[in-house]
Amino acid sequence: MNSRREFEIAFVGLKPGFHEFQYEVTDKFFEQYKEQEFRNSRALVKLTLEKNTGFMMLKFEVGGSVEVNCDRCGNQLPMELWDEFNVLVKLVENPEEMNANGDDPDVYYISKTESHLHLSDWIYEFVNLSIPLQRMCGEDEIGGPHCNKEVLEMLKKMNAGNNQSTNPIWKDLDKFKNL
């Protein structure tokens, strides 16, 4: 099956009501996009499509995991994905004009003559948005199996050397500590 067609839904043939779809997203999916800041993706996307007359409500549930570089030590760190996204798709006569207005990013317009929903770009965006901005293990996990212990030791030494109380620049700021 063509990878682009795998992420399309022919909604014209669907009856009104709820329909569920599941997609497994691996690194192969992201090859069509630019290089990613993660690897070994095993994302699971569950889509609930509610078809109504004139519009469809899409609910994306993103789960699974990816590997990222730790912001603290630089080692590979597995990150769990979990997030939900809603998109309202409206069928209109002039979708280009309506999408150009872009008043609400959660509403997308398609032509009344359209027969397929193309999900690839939404899935790409939602998986990326599910990855936390701060990519570090928790405070209780520092020094664990995913940490680079040499880098952590260097950071400790650097922090010990940056003691603000020995620097005369900070002397006058000590007055405000206990206010």
N, C-alpha and C positions, 0 to 999 in steps of 0.2 A: 504494500500500500504506500502511495506517495506520502511523504512526511507532512507536506502542507495539507493534503486532503484529510489526513488523520485528525486534524484539529479544526475541522469544519463540521457544522451541523446543518443539515437540510431541514430547516424548520417549517417549510411549507407543508410537508406531509405529516407534521405532528398535530395531534388533537389538542384542543385547549385543555389546560391543566398542567400538572407538574411532571417533569421528566428529569431523570438523573443520568449523568455521564461521568465517567472517571478516566483520568489521563495519568499515565506514568511519564514523568519528565526526567530525562537523563542528560548527560553532557552532550549527546548527539543532537538533541533538540536545540541547544544553544549555539551550535556550530554555525548556523545561518546568521547569527547576530555577532557583534564584535566580541573580542576576548573578554571573558568574565573575571570577576575578582574572586571566584570560587571554583571548585572542581568537585568531582565525584558526587554530582547531584543525584539524589534519589527522591525527587519531589513527587508527591501525590496530590493531584488536583481533582477535587470533587466539585462538579458543577450541577446545581439544581436550576433548571430552566422552568419558569412558570409562564406558559404561553397564554396570552389574552388577545382579544380583538384590538388590533392597533398598537400593541406593545408587548414586550417580554421583559420579565424580571429575571436577571441572572445573579445567582449567588455562588461565588467561588470560595471554596474552603481549601487552603493550601496547607499541606503537612509534609512530613518527610525530613530529610537532612541534606546538608551540603558541608564541604570542608572549606574553611577560610584560613587566612593567615592571622594569627593572633596579633593584636595591636600591641601587646606588652612584650612578648618574647620572640615573635616571628615564626613560631612553629605552626604546623597544620593543626587546626582545631575543629572538631566536628560541631556543627551548629544545628540545632533542631529548628525546623520551620513550623510555624503555626500562625495563621491569620485568616481573616474572612474579608471578602470584598463584594460589594453589590454594584451592579450596573443595570440601569434601566435602558432598554433599547426600544426606541419609538420608530414606528413606520410612518414616514412623511413623504410629501411630494418633492421637497427640495432639501435633501440631506446635507449637501455641501455647504449651503448657506447656513443651515441650522448648526452644524458642527463648527463652522467658522466663528459663530458668535461665542461659543464655548462658555456660556454662563454657568453651567453646572458640569463639573468634570465626571460626575457619576451618571450622566445621561448621554447616550450616544444615539445618533439618528442614522437610519438607513432608508433607502428608497422602498416604496411600497411594491416595486417590481422585483426587489431582491428576493432570492430564494435560499441563500446560505448565510450563516453566521461564521465569520472567520475569527477564531479564538486565539491564534498563535501569539499575536502581539499582547493581548490581555494576559495570557498565561505567563509570557516572558516578564511583563511588568509586575505582575502580582507575586511571582516567585522572588524577584529582586527586592520588592518592597517587604517581603516577609523576613529578609535577613536583617538582623539587628545592625544598627549603625556602629555601635561599640562592640567590637569582636574580641572579647577576652573571656577567659574562664572566670567563674565567680571567685570571690575572696576566699571562700573555704576550699577551693580547688587549686589555689596557687601552689606550685611545686609538685603538682600531680603528674600523671603519666604523659600528658600532652604538653607539658611545659619544658622549655629549654633552660635547664638549671644554670648553665654558664651565664646566659644573658641575665637571669634573675639575680645572680651574685654580683654581676657588674652593675646592675641598677641599684642594688643595695649599697655598694661602695660609692657610687655617684651621689646617691641621696645623703649618705653620711658625710660626704665632703662638701655638700651644699648647705651646711648648717647656717641658717640666717642669723643666729644670735652672735656669731663671730664676725660677721660682716658689719662694719661701721655704718653702712648705708641704712641698715634696718634698726639701728639703735633707737632713734626717736619714735619709731613705730611701736616699740614695745610698750610705750605709755598707754596705748589704746587697747591693748590686749584684754584687760580686765574691766573695761567700762561696761 
